[in-house]
Amino acid sequence: MRKGIAAKNESGFPPLLAAAAALVAVPLAAGIFRVTSHLPMNLSLALAAVIVLPALTGVVVRYPMRAHGISTSPLALLLAAAASTLFVLRMYHPNYFGLPSVGGGDAGNHVHWGREFLDRNPAIYHGLVYFYSMTYWSSLFGLDDSFSVFRAAFYLTSILSLFIVSVLAVEICSSDSKRIQAVSTLLLVALFALPAERIIFPSFHYLQADGFYPQVASISVLLLAAAFYVLTEPRLLRVTLLLSGVVMYRYSYALNLGDALIASAVVLAIEAKSEPKSSLSKMYATLSVGAVLLALYCYSRLLPVIELEGAIITVDHNLILKGLLMLCVGMLAAIFSANHITPVSRRLLRLLWFTSSYVFSGVIFQIFYKLYGPSDDYYLQKYFYHETVLSVCAVIIAAAVLLPELVHSLQGRSKLKTAAISASLIFAFFGMWSINTALQPIRVSYQERAAKVSSAKTLMPLSDPFVLEKVTESLNKTGKSFGGFLTPIWPESNFVNSDLGLYGQLSFYRTGKAGKDDGRCVFWMSAPHDLAEFKRVGGSALLKRLNKLADLHGVRKVSYSVPWSTVRQELSSVCFSEELRNVQPQ
């Protein structure tokens, strides 16, 4: 038999995958223990480490990798390092300290909910606590403000996603033939570059910049669940790790949980069929049916939630669905080619089955809701991002494996083989092209971020370190409590106020009132351009509040520069006392 994708190194459990799993699973398991048992977070983290680390170590020791072809670990590390470096270079805009905003205020909500999770209410936000656990993990390394821990958690979880994809890709592209392995790996790098810049990185950027931190963080959990299933050879262990991954996915971000359960049901049915005489076959079949029932339950629970509305940058959703369907067809054509024409890695087949099932079920749900649901303006505009990242990564890996086979089929004049592989690649290309076209609205701000535009039109600050410094200094000096920070930038308002302990959401942003003023210090942006923006976004109630604040005795003003604007900023503040009680604004 010709050496190639049919002769893969498929033995052992990759140590690098275990390392990535530890970085994801330990904080996530700690969050799950916190939700389910109400243990303090430090004890939950210790318990998670005691359980997860020995378990992963045992798997690596029990199923060691065997050396065939080119060693995969150095290749995976090199690819992950390159992808992560490129990601940070494109994402880190120094003017915004690495975390710009595009207008959504959810980041401030997550500041508040994260503290509630740690201090008072472990089950807050439906128990979707992976990101909050990662911020706690980050705080253990000396980061003591919300902005710093959010930034660390975002970049860490994003790099973990890229790391898991790198391990997954290199392992699937491995071969007993060093030449074929080298060719597939080079193709992998070449094929990844453009979709990363046009689809994957903009998706990560948008989810972060619009405040959807738990959603972007949970991509790493989805990819880990897929990698568990794809790269684990012993069947029972593979199923166990897959189901563990799905459980972790539920506690990270559950919007696409139904899709993950349907994908699990499909691959469990395949596992049951693969060993019809095995004693475990009935268990796999039962688990498959159970996963379908749980998926239907999740979809039913999602229907009322999905009607909620919020600010979001909309894309051409129909074009997204068209692209995802094309990617599904491309993956199914690759599966047909593998089953009937070109024998390929079992790992590639498992990746294609899991991904196509996950994406197809999600597309069907979205089509159903678009036909019968009351609104598709918010959650459906967030729904497809996990499907997009997973499917694009999967088809890139498949293309890196199948292109050498296409060349071989052309040399051997195998028309059926050429047609099947060509069909899978063509559908994959047009699917990614459709998604690329649809994502143009979010790519505008991504391009400003990646190009480090100094006076960006679509980016705005999430937090102002100068304001935080002055507020803290004033409160420490006067001994008074924080009465609120008024800024016309909604994301900054919600984030800074939540960071300083005032969580009022839109009511405070629109009126500037946060209860009684006695004993409080109030801060507001008072430069002419800010007052004009207040008028545009705040209305008469907020302007009335600002005018009365400005007329009070003892108002302090300070002018300063910021890196994201050429216009100087002005911060005003007043601290209320007994003497001001009779003249405080209403």
N, C-alpha and C positions, 0 to 999 in steps of 0.2 A: 504494500500500500504506500502511496506517495505520502511523504512527510508533509504536514501542513496543518490546517486547522482541525483536521480529524485526529491529529496526534498531539494532544495537549497535555501539559502538566496539570493534572486536576487532583493531585493528592495533597492532603494536609490542609490545615487552617492557617491562613496568612497571619503572621505575627503583627504586621502593620494594621490589619483590620482589627485585631484584638486591642491594639493600642488606641485606635480611634474609637472603638466601642467603649473602652474604659473612660475616655474623656467625655463621651456623650452620656453613657449609662450611669456613671456614679452620681453626678449632680441630678440627673433626671430621676433615678431611683430614690435619691434623698428627697426630692420634691414629692414623689408618690408616697413615701413613708410619712412625710409631713401632712399630706392631705388626708391619708387614711387613718393615721394613728394620732395626729396632733402632737407628735413629738417635737421638741425644739429642733431648729434646723441644724444646729451643730451635732446633736445626737443622731439625727436622721442621716447626715452626711457620713458620720463615722460608721453607722450601721450599713449604709449602702456600700461603702468601701470594703467592709469586712465580707460582704456577700458577693459583690460583683467581681472584685479583683481576683480572689482565689478561683472563682468559677471560670473566668476568661483564661487565667493561667493554666488551669487544668485542661481546658480545651486545646490550647496551643501545645502543651506537653503531650497530651494523648494523641493528637493528630499532627505530627511535625511535617513540615514541608520537605519534599524530596527535590534534589537538584536535577533539573532538566533544562536544556537550552541555556538562555541567558538568565542569570539570577534576577528574579522579579523585584525584590525589595529595593535595591538601588535605583532601578528604573522608576518604580512607584514614588520613591522619595524625590527623585529628580523632577519628575512630572509634577508632583504636588508642590514642590518648592517653586517651580516656574509659574504654575497657575496661581499660587497664593501671592507671589511677588507681583505678578501682573495685576491681580485683583486689588491689592492694597495701593499700588501705584495709580490705578484708574479711579479708585473709590475715595482715597484720602485727599480731600480738598482742604488745605491748611487754613484758608480763610474762615472755614466753618468748623475747624478743629476735628475734621473727619466725619462729622454727623450733620449734614445739612437737612433742611426740611423743604418739602414742596407744598405745605399748606395744611396737612392733616394734624389734628390735635391729639391723636390716640397715644402718643408718646407720654404725655402728661398723665393720662389715665393709667398707663402701665407703671408709672412711678408710684402713684397712689396705691394701686392694686398690689404691686410688688411688696410694699411696706405692710399692707394689710395681710398678705400671705405670710410674711415673716413674723408679724407681731400679734395679730388678733384673729384672722379668719383664714385658716389654711386652705379652705375649699373655694376661695373666691375665684372669679372668672371661670366658673364651671370646672375647676381643677386643672386648667391648662397652664401648668406652672413651670414648664421647662425653662423658659426664658428667665423667670424670676429666680429659679435655682441657679442659673448661670450667672446672673448678676450677683447673687450671694457668693458664689464661687469666686467671682472676680474681686469682690470686696475683701476677700481673705488675703489678697496680695497687696494690700495697702491703699486701695482705691476707696475713697471715702465720700465721694459726691456722686449724685445720680448720673450726671452726664458721663463721667469717666467709666462707671461700671456698665452703663448702657453701651458705650463705645467698645469697651473690651468684650462684652458679651456678643455684640453684633459681629465684630471681626473674628472672634474665636469660633463662633458657630458657622460662619460663612467659610472660613478656612477649613474647618472640619468637613464641611460638605465637599469642598474641592479635594481634600485629602482622601475621603472615602471614594469619590468618583475615580481618582487616580489609581487607587489600589484595585478597584473593580475593573477598570479598563485594562491595566497592565496584566492582571491575572487572566483575563479572558483572552487577551492577545498573545499570551505565552504559548510557546510551541517547542517541540523537541528539535525543530530545525531553527538554528540561530539566525539563518538568513531570513526566513519567513517571519520570525518573531521581530527582527530588527525592522523589516519592511512595514509590518503592521503597527509597530510602535511609532515609527516616523509618520505614517499615515494618520495615526491617532492625534499626534501633535498638530499636524497640518490641518486636519479636519475640524479640530476643536477651536482653532483660533477665531474664525469668523463667527460661528454661532455664539461663542462666548461673548464677543464684543457686541453683537447685535441682539442677542436674546437673553443669555444667562445672566451676564453682569447687569444689564438694565433691569432685569426682573428683581435681582437682589437689591439694587439701588432703589427702585421704586418702593418696594415693601418697607425698606428701612425709612426712606425719606418721608413717606406718608404716615409713619408711626405704627406700622403693622409689625412690630418687633417679634411677638411670639410666632407669627406666621413665617417670617423669613428664617427664624432660628430653627423651626421644626423641619425645614427641608433636610437638615442633617440627619434627623431621626428617620425620615422616610427613606433616604438613601442608605442608611445603616440597615434598616429592615430589609430592603432589597438586596443589599450586599450579603447579609446573613443568609438569605435564601439561596442566592446565586453561588456563593463561594464555599458553602459547606457541603461536603460530600456524603457523610453518613446520613441516611434519610431521616432517622428519628431525631438526630441532633439538628438537622436542617429545619424540620418542622417546628421543633421546640424553639429554636432561635427566631424563626419567622414570627411565631405567635408572640414571643417576648417583644419583638420589634413593634408589632401592631399594638400591643398594650402600651408600650412607651409612646407610640404615636398618638394614642388617645389622650395622654397627659401632656402632650406638647402643643398640638393645635388640631382640633377635631373636625374642622370644616370638611375635610376630605376623608374622614374616617370610614364612611360607607364605601368609598372607592377602594380603600385598602382592604376592607373586609371582603369585598367581591373578588379582588385580585387573589386574596388568600384562599377563598373558596375554590377558585379555578385551579390554582396550583395544587391545592390539597386533593382535589378530584383527580388531577393528573398523577399525583403520588399514589393514590389508592389504585388507580388503573395500572400503574407500572408494576405493582406487586399484588396481583389479584389473589394469590394463594397465601400471602403473608398474613400472620395473625394480627398485624397492625393495620391491614387494609381497611377493615370495617371502622376502625377508629378514625382513620384519615377521612373516610367518606362521611362519618357522623360529624366530624369537625367541619367539613366542607358545608354540609347542610346548616349547621349551627352558625357558621360565618355568614351565610346568605340571610338567615333570619335576623341576625344582629345588624347586618347592613340595612335591611328594610326598616328596622327600628330606628337606626341612626338617621336615615333619610326622612322618616316621619317626624323625628324630633327637630330636624333641621328646617323643615318647611315653615314653621312659625317664626323662627329666628331670622330666616333669610329675607323676611319682609322688612326688617329694619333698614333704615336709610342713614346715609352719612355722606360727607364730602369725599369724593374720590375722583381721580383722573380716569375718565372712561376711554376705552379702546373699542375697536370694531369687534364686538363679541362674536358675531356671526363668522367673521373671517378667522377668528381664533378657533372656533369649533370646526370649521372647514379644515384648517391646518392640522388640528389634532386628529381628526378622522383620517386624513391622508397619512399621517405618521402611523396610525394604527394599521392601515392597509399595507404600508411598507413593511411593518414588523411582521404581519401575518404572511406576506409574500416571502419574507426571509425564513419564517418557520416552515412554510411549505417547501422551500428550496432545501432546507436542512433535512426535513423528514423524507423527502422523495428523491432528491437529486444529489445534494452535496452534504456528506456527513460533516457536522461541525461540532464544536465544543458543547458538551452538555450544559456548561455554564452559560454560554450565549443563549441557548434555547430557554433556559430558566429565566434569564433576564428579559427576553422578548415576551415570554408568556406572562410574566408578572406585570411588566410595564404595559403591554397592550391591554390586558384585562383592567388594570387600574385606570388607564386613560379612557378606554371605551365606556366603562361604567359611569365615569364622571361626565363624559359627553352626553350620554343618554339622559342622565339626571338633569343636566343643564337644558337640554332640548325640551324635556318634559316640563320643566319649570317655566321656560320661556313661553310655552304654549298655554299653560294653565295657571301660572303664578301671577300675582298681582303686580309685581315689579321686578325688574332685572337691573336696577340702577346701582346697587351697592354690592351685596355679597356675591352675586354672579360675576361682578367685575373683579372680585378677588379670587374666585373659585379655581380658576384655571392655572394659576402660577405654579403650583406643585406639579400638576400634570405636565406643564410645559417643560420645566427643568428636567424632570425624570425622563420624559420621552425624548427630548433632544439629546441628552447624554446617552441614552440607550441606542438611538439610531446612529450616533457618531461612532460608538464602539462597534456596532454591527457593521457599519460601512468600512471601518478599518480592517475588519476581519474578512469581509466579503469581496472587497476590491481586488485583492490578489487572486481570489478564486475566479473573479470575472475575467481577469487577464488570462488565467489558465484555461478557462472555458473557450475563450476566443482562439487561443492557440490550438486547442483540441477540436474546434469546430462543433462543440456541443450546443445545438441551438436551444434546446429546452432549458439547459442550465443557464445559458446566457440570458434567455428571456426572463427566467425567474429572478435571477440576481439583479438584472437591469430594472425590472419592475419594482423590486423592493427599494432600490436606490433612487429611482425616479420619483416614486411616491414620497419617499423621505425628503428629497430635495424640495419638492413643491410644497410639502407640508411645512417645512421650516421657512420657506419663502413667504407663505401666507401668514405665519405667526410673526415673522420679521416685519412684514408690512403693517400688520395690525398694531404692533407695539410702538409705532412711531410717536404717538403722543407722550409716552413716558420716556422715550429715548431723547427727547429734546433736553430735559433737565439732566439726564445722565451725561449727555455730551458736554454740557456746561461744567458738570462736576469733573468729568474725566480730563477735560482740557484746562482745568483750574482757572476758569474765567474769573477775573477779579471783581467785576461788577455784574454778576449774573442776574438775568431777568426772571428766571424761574426758581431760583434757590433762595432760601431765607434762613436765618439763624434759628436753631432749636433752643439755644441757651446763650446767655451773655455773661461771660465770666466776670466782667467788670461790675455788672449789676449785682451778681452774687457776692462779690467781694465787698461792695459798698453797703449792701443790705446787712450782711453779717457784721461788718464794722460798726454800723449805726446801732444795731440792736444790742450788741455787746456794750457799746458806750453808754447808751441810755437805759439799758435794762428793761426795755419795753418789748412787747410781742409784735410779731409780724402781722400787718394789716392788709397786705396785698401789694402786688406789682402790676401796674396798668401799662400795657403796651398794645399797639394796634396789630401786632403780629400774633395771631391766634395760637399757633403751635408753641411759640415762645412763652406766651401768657400761661397756657395750661401747664407746660413743663416746669417753668421757673416757680410758679405758685405752688404746684404739687411738690416740687423739690424742697420748698421752704415751709411745707406743712399746711398750705391752704388749698383745699380741693373744692372748688366751686363750679368748675366747668363753665358752661356758656353763660349762666346767670351772672357770675361775677364779671366775666369778660364784657358783657353787654351793659351792665349797670355800674360796675365799680364798687358796689356795696357788698361788704362781707360781715354784716352784723354791726354791733356797736363799735365806735372808734376809740372809746376811752382806753388809754393805756396801750395804744397801738401806733405803729409807724407805717405810713402808706407811701409808696414810691410810684412814680409814673414818668413816662417818657414825655418830655415837654418841648422838644425842638419844633420849629414851625412845620417841618415836613411830617413829623409824627402827629401833630394836631390836625393837619389836613387829612392824614390817613385815618385818624380816629373818627373824623366826620364822615368819611366814606364807609367805614365798617361798623362804627359804634352807635350812631344815631344820637338823638337829643339827650337821652338819659345819661349816657356816658360823658358827653360834652359838658352837661350841667354839673356833673360831679367834678370834672376836671377844673372847670372855672371856679367853683367854690373852693376846691383845694388850693388853687393858685392864689386866691385872695386871702388866705389865712396868714397870720403872723408866724414867723419862725420857719418859713419855707426855705429849704436849702437846695441850691442848684449846683451841679457840677457838669462841666463839658469834657468830652473825651472822644477819642477816635476809635473806630472799629475796623478790622481787616476786610469786612465784606462790603463796605461802603466808603465812598470818598467824602460823604457829608458827615460833619461832626455831630455827635449825639449829645443830648442833654438829659440828665437824670435829675428829677426834682423829688424832694421828700419832705414830709412833715410828720412830726410825732405829736400825737394828741395828749393833752393833759387836762387837769381840772379847769384851768383858766380858759381852755378852748371849748369846754363842753357846750357852752351856750351858742357858739358860733360854728359848730361843726356842720358840714354839709349834710343834707338829707338825701 
